[in-house]
Amino acid sequence: MIPLTPPPLPGGGNFPVDFVVASPAEPQQLVTFAKQLVAKAFASGIFIYADSDLKYDQPQTEVVFDRDKLRSQGVDLSQAGQDLSTMLGGNYVNRFSIQGRSYKVIPQIKRAERLTPDQLSEIYVTGSQDKLVPLSTFATLKTTTEPRDLKKFQQLNAVRIQGVVPPGVPLDQALKVLEDEAKTILPQGFTIDYAGESRQLRVEGSKFLGTFLLSAVLIYLVLAAQFESFRDPFIILAGSVPLAISGALLFSFLGLTTLNIYSQVGLITLVGLVSKNGILIVEFANHLQETGKNKLAAIIEASETRLRPILMTTAATVIGHFPLVLAKGPGAGARNSIGIMLVSGMIIGTLFTLFIVPSIYMLVAKTHTRAELEGEREPEHELEPAGAF
C-alpha cells in the first residue's frame, strides 16, 4: 500500500514519476518497450512501485462471417449485422408510457443468454423468406485481447510509466534511471517526454537559472536607479547574494531538502530579502562620506550603526519563516523546502554580509565628497530676481 498526497500545484499527476514514451508506432510496440523500462526501474532498486498505463488485458470476441456460407444460406450481410446490433447493442427503439411514466423500449437478448462468447453461437438471424438461420452455420468467434484504452500524447501513440520512490530519493535520480535505460532500449523514432510533477521538474525546473538571473538583473537595475550609480548595486549584490545562496544550498547538499520547484522559489525570494542588508550599510556609508568622513571611517561607522537594524530585520524574517521548517503533515515537503532555504540563507547571508560588504565597498565604491553634496543642493537655493519675468 502506497499513500499518495494530491499535488499542491495545478497540473500535477497522481504519481511523482510520470515518464512518457511517444511514437507513431503501433501500441503493441510501445507495450513491449514499456515492460522493459518497468523491469529496469525495479532492478535499479530505487523504485517501490512502477507500472505502465497501457494494458493489453481487455478480452474481446469478434464475430467473423464466412461470406461463402453466408451466401449459401441466403443471408444478407447487412441484415445479419443489423440483427446482431439489435440483439446485443442495447439501443432503444421507442418509448412507451405506463401510469404517466415514460420507459425505453430496448430489444435485447436476456442477460443470462449473452454472458459468454459460446452463447453467441445460439443466436439466430433473419435469412431468406424471413426464415431464422443459426449464426453458427456461417460465423465463427475469434477471441483477442485489446487495450482498455489507447493513450495519446501530443497526437502520438504513447505510454506513461508511473512510479513512486522511497522518501529521501530525489525525483531527478529516478528520472535519470528511466532516461538512461530509454537511450539504450528505444529505437529511432521513439521520443521521451514527461507529465505531471516530472514535467514540472524537467521543463519548468530547467528555467530556474534564467529566472534567477533575470531577478538579479531586475534588482540590480532598481538599485542602480535608487543610488544613481552602477557601483553601489554591484557592492550590495556581490557582497550578500552569493554567500546567502551558497549557505542555503549547503543544507540541500547535506540532504535536509532537495533542489525542487519550492526550494527554487525560496532561492529567488532570498535574493530580494538578503539584499536589504547591503542596502542599509552602503546607503549610510555614502551619506557619511558626503558629511566629510573618509571611505574607511564611513564604512566602519555605517557597519556599527546599521548592525542593530540589520539583526532586527533578519531576526524577524527568520522567526517568521521558521514555522515552515517545522511543518508536518500533507504538503509539509513544500513548506520545508521553502523554509529551509529562506531561514538558512538569511542567517548565513547576514553573518557574512557584515564582513564582505565593507571589504568590497573599500575596493569598488566611489569616494563621495562634501562638494558633491553641495553641488546637488545648490540649485534648490537659487532664486530668480524679482523682476526677471
N, C-alpha and C positions, 0 to 999 in steps of 0.2 A: 504494500500500500504506500503510495507516494502523495503526500499532501502538497497541493499547489495553491499559491495565492494569486488571485487575479491581478493582472498588470496594473500598476498605478498610472501609467501613461497611456493615452489613446493609441490604438494601432498595435498593441502587444498581442501575442498569441497565448495559447494555453500552456505551452512548454517553453522553457528558456532557449533550448537548442531547436532551431527551426531552419533546417538546411534544405534547399530546393535544388533538384536536378531537372532541367528542362531540355527538351529536344523535339524536333519534328518526327522522330522515330515512333514506331508503334508502342503502345503501352506495355506489351509483353516484354520488350527490351528494357524498358525503364524498371519494371519489377525485378528483373534479373540483377541489374546493377544495384538497385536499392537494397536487395537482400545481402549482397556482398558488402555494401557500406555499413549496414546494420551489424553484420557479423564482425567487421573490423572495429566498429565502435565498442562492442562488448569486449573484444580481445584487447583493446587498449587499457582496460582496467579503470577508466575514469568515468564511465557511464554506469549509472544504476538502472537506467531504463532507456531503451531506444527502439524505435519501430517506424515503419513507413505507413503512409495513409492510403496507399494504393493496394487493394487486396483483390486477388482473383479467387474469391470464395463464395460467389453467389451462384447457386445451381440454376440452370436454365434448360428447359426442354423445348426443342424445336420440332415442329411437325413438318416432315419432308414428304411432299407429294411425288408419286411416280406418275409422270404425265401419260405414259403409255397405258397403264392400268386405269388411269382416270378416264381416258377417252373410251376404253373398252367397257367401262361401267356406265358410260353415258352421263357422266357427272361434269357439270360445267365448273371450271376452276374458280371463277369469281363467285359462283353460288356457294361452293364449298367454303371458301374463305369467309363469306358473309355469314354462313351458318355458324362457323366456329367463333367468329367475333361476337355474335349474338348470345351464344350459349356460355361463353367464357369471359366476355368483356366486362359485363356489369353495367352497361349503359342503360339509361331508362328511355323508354319509347313513348311514354304518355303519362298522364296523371289521372287519378280518379278520386272522387270525393265521398267520404263516409262521415256522416254526422257533422258536417261543416268543416271537416279537416281534409286537406289535400295530401295524397300519397303518390309516390312514384311507382310506375309500372316497370319492373326490371325483369325481363325474360332471361333466366339463367338456370343452369343445371344446379341441382341441390349441392350444397357444400360437401356433404358426405360422399358424393359421387365424383368429385373432382379434386381429391386431396393428393393423389399420387399420379405420376406420369402414366402408369399402366392403365389407369381408368380411362385415359383418353381414347384407348382402342375400342371402348364400348360405346362411343358416340356414333350417332347416325346423322348423315347429311342428306340433303334433297338431291335425288337423281333424276333421270328422265321420267317423264309422265308422273312427276311428284311422288315417285317411289323412294323409300328410305334405303340408303346404302350404308353399310358399316364402314366407318373410317378406316378400320384395319385392313380392308381389302385393297386399298390403293395408297396408304400412307404409312410411314414408319416414324418412330420417335428417335430423335438424336439429342442426347444429354450432353451439355457442355457446362463449363464453369466460366463465368464472366465477372468483371469487376463490379463492385457495388455502385461506383460512380467513377467517371473519368475526370481527372483533375486537369485544370488548365492554369498556366502561369505566363502572363504576357503573350497570350494567343498561341502558346506551345503546349504540347503534352508534357505533363510534369508530375513529379512525385516528391512529396515532402517527407524528409527524415526528421522526426522529432524525438527529443531525448531530454533526460534530466541528469544533472551531475551532482555529486555529493556536495555538501556545504564546504566552502573553502577552496573548491576547484574553480578557477576563473572560467567564465564562458568563452573567453578568447582561446584558451587552451583546448577546450572541447571542439570548437570550430576548426582550429588548425589541424586536429586529428582527421576530421572529415575532409578538409581541403586537401591535405597531403595524400590521403587514400584516393580521393576522386581524381587527382592528377595521374595516378598510375592505373586506375581501373577504367575510367571513362574514355571511350574512343573519340575521334574527331567528330564534331557536330553536336556534342553534348556540352551544355553550359551549366554553371552552378550559380545560384543566387540565394537570397536569404529572405526570411519573412519574420514578422513579429519582433521579439526582443533582439534576436540575432541580427535582423536588418538594421535596427536602431544602432547596434554596436558597430557594424561594419560600414554602413552608409553614413549615418549621422555622426558616428564617432570619429570617422576619418576627417571630418570637417572641423574637429576641435582646434587643431593648430592654426588654421586660417581664422577661426572665430577669436581665438586668444590673441593673435597678432593684431587683428582689427580692433579689439577692445583696448589693447595697449596703445595703438596709434591714436584712437579717439581720445583717450585720457591725456596723451601727450599734447595733442592739439588744443584741448580745453585748457590745460595748464599753461601752454605757451601763450594763449590769449589772456589768461589771468595775470601772468608775470611779465607779459610783453617781452619775452626772452625765450630763446631756444636752449639755453644752457641750463637754466633752473629746472625745467621739467625733466631733462636728462639726469640731473643730480638726484631728483626725487625718485624717479622710476628705477634708475640703476642702483641706487642705494637701498631700496626697500623690496621691490618686487622679486628679483631673482632669489634673494635669500628666503623670502616668505614662501615662494613656490617650492624651493628645494626642501625646506622644512616640512611642508605639507606632504610632498611626495615621499619623504623618508618613511612616514608611517604606512604608506601603501606598499613600499618595498619590504617593510617588516611584517606584512601580512595582516595588519589590522583592518584594511579595506582594500578595494581594488580600484583600478582606474576605469570607472564606468561613467555613464552619462550623468549620474548625480554628482560624483566627485568632480567631473569636468565643469559642471555648473558652479560648484563651490570654488574651484580654482579661478574661474573668470570673475566671480564675485570678490575673491580675495584681492585681485589686482586693484580694485577701487577702494577697498577698505584699508589696505595697508599703506596706500599712497598718502593718506592724510597725515601719517607721522612725519614723513619728509616735508610735507607742505608746511606744517607748523614750525619746523626748525628753519627751513630755508627762508620763508617769508619774514620771520622775525630777525634772522641774521642780516638780511638785506636792509631791513629798517634800521638796525643798529649801525651798520656801515654808513648809512646816509646821515646818521647823527654825529659822525666823526670818528668812530672806532675803526681800528684796522680789521682785516679779514679774520685773523686768528682769534682776537679778543671777541669779535662779534659772534663767531660760531660757537665759541666756548660758552659765552653768556646765554646765547639762544638755546643751546642744548640743556643748560641748567634750568633756565626759566621755563622752557616748554616740557620739561620732564614730567611734571605733575599732570598737566592736561593730557599728555600722551598716554601715561599709565592709566589715567581715569577712563579715557575713551576706549583703550584696549581692554581694560577690565570689564567695562560694560558690554563690549562686543563678545568677549569670551564667555562671560556669565550668561548672556542672552542666548548663545548658541550651544552651550554645554548640555542642556537637556536633550538635544538631538543625538549627542554621543551616547547617552544612556537609554535611548528609546528602545523598547521591546515590543514584540507582537507583530501583527501584519503590517508590512511596509516599513519595518524597522531598518532593513538594509539600506533603503534610500536615505532615510534620515541620518543613519550612522555615517554614511559616506560624506554627505554634505557637512555634518557637524565636525567630523574629524579633520576635514580639510580646512575649514574656517578656524577652528579653535587652535589646532597645531600651527597653522600658517601665521595667525595673528601673534601668538606667543613668541615663536622663533623669529618672525619678521621684526617684531618690535624690539626684541633684545639686540639684534644685530643692527637695526636701523640707527640706534643711538650711537653706534661707533662708526659705521660705514658711511652714513650720510655726511657727517662732519669731515671725514677724510676726503671724500670725493669733492665736497664743497671747497676745500682748500686747494685742490688741484684744478678744478674746472671753473668755479664760479668767477664771475666778473667782479672787479673791485668797484664798489659804489662809493661816491664821494658826496660831500655836502653840496658841492657846486651843482651836481646833477639834480639834487632835490630842490635847490633854489631855482634852478633853470626851469623845472617843471611847474613851480608855483608862481613864477614871475608874471605870466600872462593874467593870472587871476587878480593881481593887484593893479594892473594897468587901467587907468581911467581916461576916457576921452575928454578933451577940453569942453567947456560948457558950450562954446559956440561952434563946435565942429560941424554941426548939422545946420 
